[in-house]
Amino acid sequence: MFPASRTPSVPPPPTAPPAWPKAEASSATEAGPPADPASQAPAAGSASHPPEPGGSTSHSPEPGGSTSASAPPEPGGSASPAAESQDAAYPTPTAWPPVPGRPAASPPVTPHPVTSPPVTSGPAGQPPLPPLPTEPPSADPRAAAPRPVPTRPVDPPPSPPTTNPPPDQDGPRIERPTPAPRPRGHVGTRPPTYDAEPTALPAADPDDLDDLVADTVLDGARYGACTLRAVSVRGDSARYRGEPRRDSLLTARFGTGEHALLLVAMATGARAAPGAHRAAAEACHWIGRAVGRSHARLAEDIRDGRRGDLKSGLHRLTDRSLGKLRASAHEQGVDPEEYAAGLRCLLLSADPGCRTRVFFGVGPGGLFRLREGEWQDIEPQVTETKGEPVLGYGSPPSETPEGDRLTMDLGIPTPPSPYEPAPEPPREPFRFRTSVARPGDTLLMCSGGLAEPLRGEPELGEYLAERWSRPEPPGLAEFLADSQVRVKGYADDRTAAAVWEA
């Protein structure tokens, strides 16, 4: 309230537009819609002060940081230079009613905590900014905390794939093979003449597609204490000329459990014969049927170590199989000498306690054993008497026990009798060998295409000895790559079967 002696009066209209009121920095009262200018003019003799534009009646701090309130100059008074410059900088629009002065001291008005939102003030002399939205107070103290801003989850960096995941975790669906050293392409001082990869395919008959032979055959197994790897590959010469593979390979299991018998048979057809590949395949089929029908007796003889029974029985089965091959040549009207094949077989028992390995066959090839990093040539040798008889050693006596001198043989050949069949050409001798394997041994049976370079090129034997002396047997792909290491001058088909002893 003002004293009665200082009742404010409405000043006359100024010649210049007055300045805007200073901005408020403290909380203001509830802002309402602008009222009629006529209703805002106070009556004469009233002691109340009209509100300023914006509805705020609280004091505002000075630009210098002071919080003391100062009233506008009285009518007829003089303003300070700072106020004049400020009024000139921020003129008041002429459409607004004049702002009267206010008392020197005014009691502060405390705004309602709910209905009076805080007013954000701008620079000095500017109108107040619109109020910020507020939320009603909550009894929960956690409600006053600022809400977290939702952000997009960041994907973690991908972890490297594991080859062997733990059993309690789901690992990758693709198991990458363990990288192995790349095998050599060839050994020796010079590279081979032919290309390393196949060039031409054999000619095919549309009416006899079963006669086609694949370029490569690969097989393997693990029974008892042994691991088997077998392969048959067309030679470089046949690959270049488009000829079929003359070697044939057969791997078979007869029986089940510990009484099972494994057979590996390989045959090589005659060189430069039209049906050499068919003769080799037929020889493998005949010996496979013969062994399969007698596998129970053969498996028992191998476990019991009956070497004599095995040799006589397998000799009989081999002769019977090759006899059927010659009979097939007669039926086809082919020379039996051309429709022939060398045959080599290996018998393995599936019993873990039996380490006896049996080899038998007819024809050239090789049988080797890798023991302690050294190759041993254990091919059974057939004793043959070569040359003329020597006196005192294999020569016939010069006279009979009665003292009669023997007539001299002039070397005139005797013509064959028409009543006797023509003598058959000498057959290949039967080869047989049994060996007891030791842990860590590697037994290799192969055709002449691999046996000849093994005997003729020492570097090939050293390379294969280093590759196959490792603790674990090679996989199928590694065994195929090792068996294809080439040597200049040896371009025939290669067929090999290796057995690793655990």
Residue pairs with C-beta under 8 A, 6 or more apart in sequence:
1 47
2 8
2 47
2 103
7 45
7 46
7 47
8 42
8 49
8 100
8 101
8 103
9 44
9 75
10 41
10 42
10 44
10 100
11 75
11 98
11 100
11 101
12 75
13 98
14 98
17 91
17 92
17 93
17 94
18 87
18 92
18 98
18 99
19 83
19 86
19 87
19 88
19 90
19 91
19 92
19 125
20 90
20 92
20 125
20 126
20 127
21 52
21 53
21 54
21 99
22 60
22 62
22 124
22 125
23 60
23 121
23 122
23 123
23 124
23 125
23 126
23 127
23 128
24 54
24 56
24 58
24 59
24 60
24 119
24 121
24 128
25 60
25 61
25 121
26 58
26 59
26 60
26 108
27 58
27 110
27 111
27 116
27 118
27 119
28 54
28 55
28 56
28 57
28 58
28 111
28 116
28 119
28 128
29 55
29 56
29 57
29 58
29 109
29 111
29 116
30 55
30 111
30 112
30 115
30 116
31 54
31 55
31 56
31 119
31 131
32 55
34 53
37 97
40 50
40 51
40 97
41 50
41 97
42 48
42 49
42 50
42 100
49 100
49 102
49 103
49 106
50 100
51 57
52 99
52 102
53 96
53 99
53 127
54 127
54 128
56 119
56 128
57 106
57 109
58 108
58 109
59 67
59 69
59 106
59 108
60 121
61 67
62 68
62 70
63 124
69 104
69 105
69 106
70 104
71 101
71 102
71 103
71 104
72 99
72 100
72 101
72 102
73 79
73 83
73 101
74 101
75 101
79 87
86 124
86 125
89 125
90 125
90 126
92 99
113 137
114 136
114 137
117 131
117 132
117 133
117 134
118 131
118 132
118 134
119 128
119 129
119 131
120 128
120 129
120 130
120 131
120 132
121 128
121 129
122 128
122 129
138 144
161 172
161 176
162 171
162 172
163 175
163 176
163 178
164 171
164 175
165 171
165 172
180 478
183 467
183 478
183 481
183 482
183 484
183 485
184 463
184 485
185 191
185 196
185 485
185 486
186 192
186 196
186 485
186 486
186 487
186 488
187 457
187 459
187 460
187 463
187 485
187 486
187 487
188 457
188 459
188 460
188 487
188 488
189 488
190 488
191 488
192 236
192 486
192 487
192 488
192 489
192 491
193 236
193 488
193 491
194 236
194 237
194 239
194 240
194 491
195 236
195 239
195 240
196 236
196 484
196 486
197 239
198 215
198 234
198 239
199 239
199 240
199 242
200 239
200 240
200 241
200 242
201 242
202 212
202 213
202 242
202 243
202 244
203 242
204 212
205 211
211 277
211 278
212 244
213 244
213 245
213 248
213 277
213 281
214 245
215 233
215 234
215 239
215 245
216 231
216 232
216 233
216 234
216 480
217 230
217 231
217 232
217 249
218 230
218 231
218 476
218 479
218 480
219 228
219 229
219 230
219 231
219 249
219 251
219 476
220 227
220 228
220 229
220 230
220 476
220 479
221 227
221 228
221 251
221 253
221 262
222 228
223 253
223 260
223 262
223 348
223 350
224 258
224 349
224 350
224 351
224 352
224 353
224 354
225 352
225 355
225 439
225 501
225 502
226 348
226 437
226 499
226 500
226 501
226 502
227 473
227 499
227 500
227 502
228 251
228 262
228 264
228 348
228 497
228 498
228 499
229 473
229 474
229 476
229 479
229 497
229 498
229 500
230 249
230 251
230 264
230 496
230 497
230 498
231 249
231 479
231 480
231 483
231 494
231 495
231 496
231 497
232 245
232 247
232 248
232 249
232 266
232 493
232 494
232 495
232 496
233 245
233 480
233 483
233 484
233 493
233 494
233 495
234 244
234 245
234 493
235 245
235 449
235 491
235 492
235 493
235 494
236 486
236 491
237 243
237 491
237 492
238 244
238 245
238 246
238 493
244 277
245 277
245 493
246 268
246 269
246 271
246 276
246 277
246 280
246 493
247 266
247 267
247 268
247 269
247 280
247 447
247 449
247 493
247 494
247 495
248 266
248 267
248 268
248 269
248 277
248 280
248 281
248 283
248 284
248 341
248 495
249 264
249 265
249 266
249 284
249 495
249 497
250 263
250 264
250 265
250 266
250 284
250 285
250 287
250 288
251 262
251 263
251 264
251 497
252 262
252 263
252 265
252 288
252 292
253 260
253 261
253 262
253 263
253 350
254 260
254 261
254 263
254 291
254 292
254 295
255 261
255 295
255 296
255 299
255 350
257 350
258 350
258 351
258 352
259 296
259 299
259 350
259 351
260 299
260 349
260 350
261 291
261 295
261 298
261 299
261 302
261 347
261 348
261 349
261 350
262 347
262 348
262 349
262 350
263 288
263 291
263 292
263 345
263 346
263 347
264 345
264 346
264 348
264 445
264 497
265 283
265 284
265 287
265 288
265 343
265 344
265 345
265 346
266 284
266 343
266 344
266 345
266 365
266 445
266 446
266 447
266 495
266 497
267 279
267 280
267 281
267 283
267 284
267 341
267 342
267 343
267 344
268 280
268 341
268 342
268 363
268 364
268 365
268 447
268 448
268 449
268 493
268 495
269 275
269 276
269 277
269 278
269 279
269 280
269 340
269 341
270 276
270 279
270 337
270 338
270 339
270 340
270 341
273 279
273 338
273 339
274 338
275 332
275 334
275 338
275 339
276 341
278 339
279 325
279 329
279 339
279 340
279 341
280 341
282 325
282 328
282 341
283 321
283 322
283 325
283 341
283 343
284 343
286 320
286 321
286 322
286 324
286 325
287 317
287 318
287 321
287 343
287 345
290 317
290 320
290 321
291 298
291 317
291 345
291 347
294 313
294 317
297 313
298 310
298 313
298 314
298 347
299 349
301 309
301 310
301 313
302 310
302 347
302 349
302 354
302 356
302 358
303 349
303 351
303 354
303 356
305 356
307 434
310 358
310 432
310 434
311 360
311 432
314 345
314 358
314 360
314 432
315 360
315 430
315 432
318 343
318 345
318 360
318 361
318 362
318 430
319 430
321 343
322 340
322 343
322 362
325 339
325 340
325 341
326 336
326 339
326 340
328 339
329 335
329 336
329 338
329 339
329 340
330 336
332 339
337 425
341 363
342 361
342 362
342 363
342 364
342 365
342 428
342 447
342 448
343 361
343 362
343 363
344 359
344 360
344 361
344 362
344 363
344 365
344 445
344 447
345 359
345 360
345 361
346 357
346 358
346 359
346 443
346 445
346 497
346 499
347 357
347 358
347 359
347 360
348 357
348 499
349 356
355 436
355 437
355 438
355 501
356 434
356 435
356 436
356 437
357 434
357 435
357 436
357 437
357 443
357 499
358 432
358 433
358 434
359 367
359 380
359 431
359 432
359 433
359 434
359 435
359 445
360 430
360 431
360 432
360 433
361 430
361 431
362 427
362 428
362 429
362 430
362 431
363 428
364 447
364 448
364 451
365 379
365 445
365 446
365 447
365 448
365 451
366 377
366 379
366 444
366 445
366 446
366 447
366 448
366 450
366 451
366 452
366 454
366 455
367 377
367 378
367 379
367 380
367 433
367 443
367 444
367 445
368 375
368 376
368 377
368 378
368 379
368 443
368 444
368 446
368 451
368 454
369 375
369 376
369 378
369 435
369 441
369 442
369 443
369 444
370 376
370 441
370 442
370 443
370 444
370 464
370 465
370 468
370 469
371 438
371 440
371 441
371 442
372 440
373 465
373 466
373 469
374 465
375 454
375 461
375 465
377 455
378 433
378 435
379 431
379 451
380 431
380 432
380 433
382 429
382 431
384 429
385 394
389 395
389 396
396 406
397 406
398 405
398 406
399 405
399 406
400 406
416 422
416 423
435 443
437 443
437 499
437 501
438 501
439 501
439 502
440 501
441 500
441 501
442 468
442 469
442 498
442 499
442 500
442 501
443 498
443 499
443 501
444 496
444 497
444 498
444 499
445 496
445 497
445 498
446 454
446 494
446 495
446 496
446 497
447 493
447 494
447 495
447 496
448 492
449 490
449 492
449 493
449 494
449 495
450 483
450 494
450 495
450 496
452 490
452 492
453 460
453 487
453 490
454 460
454 461
454 464
456 487
456 489
456 490
457 487
457 490
460 485
460 487
463 485
464 482
464 485
467 474
467 478
467 482
468 474
468 482
468 498
468 500
473 500
474 482
479 498
483 494
483 496
484 494
